[in-house]
Amino acid sequence: MSVSFSSGRQRLVVPEASTVTSLRHRNRSLVLRHIILARETTRAKLGQACDLSPASVTKIVGEMIADGLVQENGSVSSRGGRPIALIGPRPEAAYSIGADIGERGVAVELFDLTMNRVDREFRGGREEESAETIAHDLSDALDALRDRNPEAWTRLLGVGLGLPGLVETDAAGEQILYAQTLGWPPVPVDRLISTTLPVFADNGAKTQAKAELWFGAAQEVDHCLVALLGRGVGLGMISDGRMTHGYAGSAAEWGHTKIQRGGRRCRCGGHGCVEAYAGSDAILTAWQREGGTFDGTGWRAIGAFLEAAETDAVAARLRDEVIDVIGIGLANMVNLVNPQRIIVGGWVGLRLMERLGERLEAAIRAHSLVRPGAQFDLRPSTFGGDAVALGAAIMPVEAMIAADTATG
């Protein structure tokens, strides 16, 4: 037997045998989480969202104001009564770092408790960096942020890492990165970062999905696919309003599902993977083989490819093949999990969505069963290039909320 307390789509189940103290701690957690998610709310809305009485909400909010976690941000008028106070997180109460880590560099971002970005540092840019070089880039970026933000560093909750591979936690609690597509051996996460701060890690596509779930377009739906298209191809899957991780954390490795038997060789060593056709290296290599010329391998190169496809028949054919491949790959997921919404991010995904969003949506529907294919909508990532880092920075905040629950 249990009692359920719901906060939007987040549900906390409390055993009936819980003590009054533990119940109060859990109620505090619900309220704190909702305030951070809402960014600005009222005591009345908190009571409705958390199924708590006005007296309970008033007491909990008062404690959090006294603790310096939240604050009143002015007021709004009411119908004939006293003004209604607006409650929000106190920005400088705590800070969190999120890092978007790829094989060619790191983007490290500092966020306050409202989850607004305070500062950003990029390191890298070299081709095919090793785990050791990535670790050096990450250390340099963290040092630069600390030097510029010494006061924030004293209130830092931890560092979240969005990584290019599978992230598992072993029986001893150690997190291991399995970056098969990069050709790396299994890498303990603590080899990538040297710090006394708490460290949290997950696959970058999943941290992008977490950002959308907390603050973006996935807030509004219970079932959502969040695709990441860059050099690699990944997916975060949200079911019943929660992230799906699977048995050991590798659920939704959509980029390595197969769309062609015996097809192109993929970086993972397999053949016919979605990534072997829709990853940036695959797209640019195919164009280069057909005579395409471009500078670099990133944002501008993909932009040049899409620009050329407006007038060049060869580039147009390759572009259409890319759209069809992504359409098939996402249609397979539509038929498998029946999402309400598909969100496309990553720097390649954003390039495609800004030019070809309608065509991509049509391709997904064309390859889906008619009924589930008519039940989703398609959106670009809410946060652009910051999505992976923002989602990574949420992980230390989640831990803070859990610790607040434990200690009251």
C-alpha positions, 0 to 999 in steps of 0.5 A, spaced: 500 500 500 502 506 498 500 514 497 501 517 491 503 525 490 503 528 483 507 534 481 505 535 474 508 528 470 512 527 476 510 522 481 513 520 488 510 514 491 510 514 499 509 508 503 504 509 508 509 507 514 513 513 512 514 517 518 511 524 519 519 527 518 520 523 512 513 525 509 515 532 510 522 531 507 519 528 501 514 534 500 519 539 501 523 535 495 516 536 491 516 543 492 523 545 491 523 541 484 517 544 482 519 551 483 526 550 479 522 547 474 517 552 473 522 558 474 517 562 477 510 560 480 505 562 486 504 558 493 497 556 490 500 553 484 505 549 488 499 547 492 495 544 486 501 541 483 504 538 489 497 536 492 499 540 498 495 544 503 496 552 503 499 551 510 504 546 508 506 550 502 507 556 506 511 553 511 515 549 506 516 555 502 518 559 508 523 554 510 526 555 503 526 562 503 530 562 510 535 557 507 536 562 501 534 557 496 528 560 493 526 568 494 520 572 492 520 575 485 515 581 486 507 579 485 501 579 481 495 582 482 489 578 485 481 579 484 480 584 489 485 581 494 492 582 496 497 581 491 500 574 490 507 573 491 511 570 485 516 564 488 522 562 484 529 559 485 534 564 488 539 564 482 546 565 486 544 560 491 547 554 487 551 553 481 552 547 476 556 545 471 554 542 464 559 539 459 558 537 452 564 532 451 565 530 444 571 527 440 573 533 438 573 538 444 569 540 450 564 545 451 563 547 458 557 551 461 556 554 468 549 555 470 545 558 476 540 555 480 535 558 475 538 554 470 540 560 466 547 560 463 552 564 467 559 563 463 561 558 457 568 555 455 570 551 449 577 547 448 579 543 443 577 543 436 583 538 434 581 532 430 580 525 433 582 527 440 584 521 445 581 520 452 587 523 455 586 529 450 579 530 452 581 530 459 586 535 458 581 540 455 576 539 460 581 541 465 583 547 462 576 549 461 574 548 468 580 552 470 578 558 466 571 558 468 573 558 476 578 563 475 572 568 472 567 566 477 570 565 484 564 566 488 560 561 484 565 556 485 564 556 492 557 554 491 558 549 486 553 543 486 557 539 481 559 537 474 555 533 469 558 530 463 554 529 457 559 523 453 559 520 446 558 513 448 554 508 453 555 510 460 554 505 465 555 504 473 558 498 476 557 494 482 562 499 486 558 505 483 564 507 478 561 510 472 565 507 465 564 510 458 564 505 453 565 509 446 565 504 441 564 509 435 571 512 437 575 506 438 576 507 445 577 502 450 572 502 456 574 509 460 572 510 467 569 517 468 574 519 473 580 519 468 576 524 464 576 529 470 580 531 476 576 534 481 573 534 488 566 536 486 561 531 485 561 528 478 555 525 474 555 522 467 550 520 462 550 519 454 550 526 451 543 524 447 540 523 454 542 529 457 539 533 451 533 529 452 533 531 460 534 538 458 527 538 453 524 534 459 525 539 464 525 546 461 523 544 453 518 542 448 518 535 452 515 538 458 508 538 455 508 531 453 508 524 456 511 520 450 517 523 446 523 522 442 529 527 442 534 525 437 541 528 436 544 529 429 551 531 429 558 527 428 554 521 432 547 520 432 543 518 438 536 518 441 533 520 448 527 516 449 521 519 454 516 514 456 510 516 461 514 523 463 520 519 465 527 518 461 528 511 459 535 508 460 534 500 460 537 495 464 545 498 464 544 505 461 544 503 454 537 504 452 535 508 445 542 507 441 538 509 435 544 511 431 546 504 431 539 500 429 540 498 422 536 500 416 540 496 411 542 489 411 550 489 409 550 497 408 555 502 409 560 500 414 559 504 421 564 507 426 561 502 431 564 497 426 557 494 424 554 495 417 547 499 415 547 503 421 543 510 421 549 513 423 553 510 417 548 515 413 546 520 417 552 522 421 556 528 419 562 525 417 558 520 413 554 525 409 560 529 408 564 523 405 559 521 401 558 528 398 566 529 397 566 522 393 561 525 388 566 531 387 563 536 393 568 541 396 568 544 403 572 547 408 572 543 415 568 538 417 563 541 422 557 546 422 559 550 416 561 544 412 554 541 413 551 548 411 555 548 404 552 542 403 545 544 404 546 550 400 549 546 394 543 542 394 539 548 392 542 548 385 546 542 384 543 535 382 548 531 385 548 534 392 540 535 392 540 527 391 544 526 397 540 531 401 534 527 399 537 520 401 539 523 408 532 526 409 529 519 407 534 515 411 533 519 417 525 519 416 526 511 415 530 511 422 525 515 426 519 512 423 521 505 426 521 508 432 514 511 431 512 504 430 515 502 436 514 506 441 508 511 439 511 518 441 506 524 441 512 528 439 519 528 436 524 533 437 530 534 433 537 537 436 544 536 435 548 541 430 546 537 424 539 536 426 538 544 427 541 545 420 536 540 417 530 543 421 531 550 419 531 548 412 528 542 411 523 541 417 517 540 413 520 535 408 523 531 414 516 530 418 513 528 411 519 523 410 517 520 417 510 520 416 511 516 409 515 511 413 510 510 419 504 506 420 498 511 418 495 511 425 502 512 429 504 516 424 499 521 424 499 522 432 506 526 433 508 533 432 516 535 430 519 540 433 527 543 433 531 543 439 529 548 444 536 550 446 540 549 440 547 548 441 546 548 449 542 542 450 547 537 451 550 541 456 544 544 460 541 537 461 548 535 464 548 541 468 541 538 471 544 532 474 547 535 480 541 539 481 537 533 481 542 530 486 541 537 490 534 536 491 535 528 493 540 531 498 535 536 501 530 531 501 534 526 505 536 532 510 530 536 510 
